[in-house]
Amino acid sequence: MRVWFNHWFSTAYHLINLIRDANPNFYFIGTNKNDYAIYKIACDEWYREPEKISESDYVDFCLNFCREHRINIFIPRRNLTAIAQRLDDFKNLGVKVLIGHDARLMKILDDKVATYEFIAAGGLPEIIPPYRIAKNFDEFNQDFDALKTSDNRICYKLVEDEGALTFRVIDDTIENISALHNMPNMKVTRDAAQKILSRYDFKIPLLVMPYLIGQEISVDCLSTPRGNIIIPRFKTNHRYSEIKFDAAIISAAEKILSLMKFSVPINIQFRMDGKKIFLLEINPRMSGGLQLSCLAAGINIPDIAINQLLGVEKIWSPPEKNFCRVANIETPIIF
């Protein structure tokens, strides 16, 4: 079985090895815009992807790549929605694609605001955090004043974002001397944010929200004939994550999965604010930290998902423990 991972996060290294451990006869082909991407060392073949290319042309590239390299299974991350819109073309080549089958819903999930509206309309308005949409610089300043918390903190990101690349927290305390010992992070002062955003054209609007100070929970999910796999991974400020099968988190994830009806891996991001659970985003793909959830729970989600795509049901059982800590190993160390 020839399996292709296109432009992925570096942690695809772990995903490939999870699949290979359970399917030693699978052959892995990787591509990336960066020829030095770390998951190259986990692949049997490697090629460089085109960098500047339209979404439509990129899908043509994918179809040609599948044809030329006799791909059986395609596991995409780059341009997911554009690929989902042309699934029939891949089906005609005999290529199975690990992607959500509903292109309309995939498009909704590309937009954070559209995602919130979809989830609220589906009966879950209580998990949507307060937010505003800034379409220009003046609106951003107005939104800041309207949503700021008691310590004057808000956060913002583009409504179309992946991997929190544009996520920033406005926090003026980072100018205090106590910040000398803090690790670099995504915080900026209000003055710095205003200087940056005053030069921004707002072609893609900003999602502006109060900064929620509670724990972030990354929930790795997969719907199967035996039921939903739901593994809540609580992120800590330390070098480990905590797997806790919290009933409220699992209930919220179950409801979201029932709305989406996808049979591929999905990652749901929540954040706590006191005892309240708020939705941050939904990623219709395997997460960058999925290997941590799999290791802690003893459930190989990538393997189950791949075989499910092939029409083979892999047996899995809920973990016996309700709590587990796992070290945050993001990428392999190469000497």
Solvent accessible surface area in square Angstrom, and as a share of the most:
residue,aa,sasa,rsa
1,M,90,0.40
2,R,40,0.15
3,V,0,0.00
4,W,0,0.00
5,F,0,0.00
6,N,0,0.00
7,H,29,0.13
8,W,10,0.04
9,F,54,0.23
10,S,45,0.29
11,T,9,0.05
12,A,0,0.00
13,Y,44,0.17
14,H,29,0.13
15,L,1,0.01
16,I,0,0.00
17,N,44,0.23
18,L,36,0.18
19,I,0,0.00
20,R,59,0.21
21,D,113,0.58
22,A,43,0.34
23,N,17,0.09
24,P,102,0.64
25,N,138,0.71
26,F,27,0.11
27,Y,75,0.28
28,F,0,0.00
29,I,0,0.00
30,G,0,0.00
31,T,0,0.00
32,N,4,0.02
33,K,65,0.27
34,N,75,0.38
35,D,42,0.22
36,Y,188,0.72
37,A,13,0.10
38,I,45,0.23
39,Y,0,0.00
40,K,75,0.32
41,I,97,0.49
42,A,8,0.06
43,C,21,0.13
44,D,70,0.37
45,E,44,0.20
46,W,39,0.14
47,Y,82,0.31
48,R,145,0.53
49,E,6,0.03
50,P,43,0.27
51,E,95,0.43
52,K,204,0.86
53,I,56,0.28
54,S,62,0.40
55,E,103,0.46
56,S,70,0.45
57,D,76,0.39
58,Y,0,0.00
59,V,1,0.01
60,D,54,0.28
61,F,46,0.19
62,C,0,0.00
63,L,14,0.07
64,N,68,0.35
65,F,12,0.05
66,C,2,0.01
67,R,134,0.49
68,E,124,0.56
69,H,32,0.14
70,R,156,0.57
71,I,7,0.03
72,N,57,0.29
73,I,0,0.00
74,F,0,0.00
75,I,2,0.01
76,P,2,0.02
77,R,31,0.11
78,R,27,0.10
79,N,38,0.20
80,L,21,0.10
81,T,15,0.09
82,A,9,0.07
83,I,0,0.00
84,A,5,0.04
85,Q,107,0.47
86,R,71,0.26
87,L,43,0.21
88,D,102,0.53
89,D,52,0.27
90,F,0,0.00
91,K,150,0.64
92,N,124,0.64
93,L,63,0.31
94,G,57,0.55
95,V,9,0.05
96,K,90,0.38
97,V,13,0.08
98,L,13,0.06
99,I,9,0.05
100,G,1,0.01
101,H,117,0.52
102,D,40,0.21
103,A,26,0.20
104,R,151,0.55
105,L,4,0.02
106,M,1,0.01
107,K,122,0.51
108,I,32,0.16
109,L,7,0.04
110,D,62,0.32
111,D,39,0.20
112,K,7,0.03
113,V,24,0.14
114,A,29,0.22
115,T,3,0.02
116,Y,3,0.01
117,E,104,0.46
118,F,43,0.18
119,I,0,0.00
120,A,35,0.27
121,A,93,0.72
122,G,36,0.34
123,G,51,0.49
124,L,6,0.03
125,P,83,0.52
126,E,108,0.48
127,I,10,0.05
128,I,27,0.14
129,P,3,0.02
130,P,69,0.43
131,Y,63,0.24
132,R,110,0.40
133,I,48,0.24
134,A,0,0.00
135,K,130,0.55
136,N,66,0.34
137,F,59,0.25
138,D,94,0.49
139,E,57,0.26
140,F,0,0.00
141,N,30,0.15
142,Q,111,0.49
143,D,8,0.04
144,F,5,0.02
145,D,76,0.39
146,A,55,0.43
147,L,26,0.13
148,K,86,0.37
149,T,42,0.25
150,S,124,0.80
151,D,70,0.37
152,N,78,0.40
153,R,40,0.15
154,I,0,0.00
155,C,10,0.06
156,Y,10,0.04
157,K,19,0.08
158,L,32,0.16
159,V,7,0.04
160,E,91,0.41
161,D,19,0.10
162,E,60,0.27
163,G,42,0.41
164,A,34,0.27
165,L,138,0.69
166,T,42,0.24
167,F,44,0.18
168,R,80,0.29
169,V,6,0.03
170,I,1,0.01
171,D,3,0.02
172,D,77,0.40
173,T,73,0.43
174,I,56,0.28
175,E,133,0.60
176,N,81,0.42
177,I,147,0.75
178,S,77,0.50
179,A,22,0.17
180,L,129,0.64
181,H,162,0.73
182,N,96,0.49
183,M,153,0.68
184,P,126,0.79
185,N,97,0.50
186,M,88,0.39
187,K,62,0.26
188,V,23,0.13
189,T,14,0.08
190,R,55,0.20
191,D,97,0.50
192,A,35,0.27
193,A,0,0.00
194,Q,48,0.22
195,K,128,0.54
196,I,94,0.48
197,L,9,0.04
198,S,64,0.41
199,R,191,0.70
200,Y,64,0.25
201,D,92,0.48
202,F,16,0.06
203,K,173,0.73
204,I,58,0.29
205,P,32,0.20
206,L,3,0.02
207,L,1,0.00
208,V,0,0.00
209,M,9,0.04
210,P,17,0.11
211,Y,34,0.13
212,L,10,0.05
213,I,120,0.61
214,G,18,0.18
215,Q,64,0.28
216,E,43,0.19
217,I,0,0.00
218,S,1,0.01
219,V,0,0.00
220,D,2,0.01
221,C,1,0.01
222,L,1,0.00
223,S,27,0.17
224,T,19,0.11
225,P,102,0.64
226,R,119,0.44
227,G,31,0.30
228,N,48,0.25
229,I,2,0.01
230,I,13,0.07
231,I,1,0.01
232,P,0,0.00
233,R,8,0.03
234,F,13,0.06
235,K,78,0.33
236,T,32,0.19
237,N,158,0.81
238,H,117,0.52
239,R,208,0.76
240,Y,54,0.20
241,S,3,0.02
242,E,19,0.09
243,I,1,0.01
244,K,62,0.26
245,F,48,0.20
246,D,58,0.30
247,A,83,0.64
248,A,55,0.43
249,I,1,0.01
250,I,43,0.22
251,S,50,0.33
252,A,9,0.07
253,A,0,0.00
254,E,67,0.30
255,K,96,0.41
256,I,0,0.00
257,L,8,0.04
258,S,66,0.42
259,L,51,0.26
260,M,5,0.02
261,K,150,0.63
262,F,3,0.01
263,S,62,0.40
264,V,10,0.06
265,P,5,0.03
266,I,4,0.02
267,N,0,0.00
268,I,0,0.00
269,Q,20,0.09
270,F,0,0.00
271,R,40,0.15
272,M,38,0.17
273,D,54,0.28
274,G,66,0.63
275,K,196,0.83
276,K,132,0.56
277,I,26,0.13
278,F,21,0.09
279,L,0,0.00
280,L,31,0.15
281,E,16,0.07
282,I,3,0.02
283,N,12,0.06
284,P,17,0.11
285,R,20,0.07
286,M,5,0.02
287,S,6,0.04
288,G,24,0.23
289,G,9,0.09
290,L,2,0.01
291,Q,14,0.06
292,L,6,0.03
293,S,0,0.00
294,C,5,0.03
295,L,124,0.62
296,A,22,0.17
297,A,11,0.08
298,G,69,0.66
299,I,8,0.04
300,N,35,0.18
301,I,1,0.00
302,P,0,0.00
303,D,8,0.04
304,I,10,0.05
305,A,1,0.01
306,I,0,0.00
307,N,11,0.06
308,Q,40,0.18
309,L,46,0.23
310,L,49,0.24
311,G,70,0.67
312,V,74,0.43
313,E,89,0.40
314,K,61,0.26
315,I,123,0.63
316,W,31,0.11
317,S,72,0.46
318,P,95,0.60
319,P,38,0.24
320,E,175,0.78
321,K,146,0.62
322,N,111,0.57
323,F,96,0.40
324,C,37,0.22
325,R,139,0.51
326,V,10,0.06
327,A,55,0.42
328,N,54,0.28
329,I,98,0.50
330,E,83,0.37
331,T,54,0.31
332,P,25,0.16
333,I,138,0.70
334,I,102,0.52
335,F,227,0.95
